[in-house]
Amino acid sequence: MRRMLTVLAAFGLGVSLQAAQAANVQVTPLGGVDGEFCILDRAMVFEDPDGTRILYDPGRTVAGPQDPRLGKINAVLVSHMHGDHVGDRHTKAPNASKCNKPEMSVKALPHTNAVNIAFAKGAKIVTGSEMPPFFGAKLKSLGGNPKNSVLARFGATKMVGGVKISTVPALHSNGLHPAMIGGDLGKAMKAAGIGGYVDQATGYILRFTNGLVAYLSGDTGMTAEQDKVVRGFYKAELVVMNIGDTYTTGPKEAAYVINEMIKPVSVIASHANEPATENGKVRKGTRTDVFQKAVNVPVHIPLSGRTMSFDGGGTCVSGC
């Protein structure tokens, strides 16, 4: 009898642990080299406890729709139209690159990696500003449904599964390269040295079913909205923050945003524009190292393929 009670107690503990894990949001970076944080790493998959999977900025490190790391994707988010975020080209396979020398042999234009993935997965593309018509036209040209390109204006909210998706302004350029336009118009624009413009770049607010609120900064400088909107209204507990210092916030500026403006529970470093780690450890003197040392809350490094699990309050409970 005592043995049976012990077995039942152990079984109950296992069930409760599984239930607790199921209530967490899973964040999996899809970078260039497994176990490292590399120069072009942008992409992440967020999985809600209800199973909804959202791909953020697929860029150049996701090896197209056949990348085995993707699995089911319900929505694709694109912060802006630069090639390293939307995916003008991409690697031929996971781990085909070196951390300091990306392999980008597959051309994805004029459709982009983001569109090719969304079309193949039957996923929605949720974007702000004036980006949705571009994505809708590209989906249609592939034989997809242009209505799967969904607009989320600043302050508005769209639902994908149980996840609430909103956009906030990002301080960054948002130009379409002529090669994304294609045809005679694209050639004429390239010859003239001009590109298209689809209005302001965006960041995202994701509100998950376990209560977690995450802010995905995209590429941005410091903005008043990070204080008044991201912290003040949405009360973001988890931040994915760009730190690359190339047309965006550098590590010290990004640390100020975290420490003084948003004040989240946790932050994931992003867009470092450097081979930030070696054997999974942050390299000394890198921007990532500077950022990690300057921030007052736990900084989690997005090692490719390593899933991090966050509870409803923004605390990493495993994988960090």
C-alpha positions, 0 to 999 in steps of 0.5 A: 500500500505504501509503495502504491501511494509513493508511485501515485505521488510520483505520478502526480508530481510528474503530471503537475510538472508537465502541466506547469511546463505546458502553461509556459511560452516556448521561445526557440531561436533559429540561427545560423549555427546550433548552440551559438548566437551568430552575426545574422541571427534574427529569427525566433519561434514563439509557441503559446501554451495553446499550440499557436506558433509564431515565426518572428523575422525569418531573415536569412538563417531560416533555410526556407519552408523546408527548414526542419526546425520550423514545424507548424507555423500559424503566423509570420511577423516581419518588423521591416523590409530589410533583407536580413529580416524579411529574407532576401536570401537565405542559407541552404540548410541549418548549420551550413554557415560559420558563425562569423561567415554566413552562408546565404546561397539561396535567393528568395527574391522577389517573393522573400523568405517570409512569403515563401514560408507563409505560403508553404505553411498556410500561415498569416503574415501579420504586419503594420504600416503599409506592408500588408499590400506588398505581402498580399500581392506576393502571396497572390502571385504564388497562388496563395490567399492575399487575405492571409496578409493581415494589417495590425495598425498601431494600437490595434490587435489581431488574434492568431489562435489565442495570441493577441498581436499588436504593433508599436512604432520602431524608429528605423527606415523601412524601404523596399529594395527594387529587387523585391519589386521586380520587373521593369519597374524594379529595374527602373528604380534600381537604375535611378537609385531609389527604392519603395517605401512602406511607411514606418518600421514596427515592433510587436506586442504579443500577449499569450494565453498564460498571461505573458506579455512580450515586446519584440523591438524589431530594429529601433532606436530609443522611442518614447513609446517604449516607456509610455506604451510598451511599459505604461500600457502593455506592461511588457515582462519579456523583451527581445531587444536589438543591440547591434549598433548598426542603424539601431540601438547599441548595447549601452543605449539598449541597456538604457531602454531596458533599465530605465524605460521598459523595466521588464522581468527578462530580456533576450538579446537580439540582432547583435551583428557579431559572432557573439558566442563561442561554444555557447559562451558570450565572447568577452568584449563583444556588444553582447557582453557589454549589454549583458553586463549593463542590464539590471535584469536577467539577459538570456542569450538566443543560442540557436536551437535551444528552447527557452521557456517563460512563465506568465510573469516573464521569468525563464524557467528552463533552457536559459 
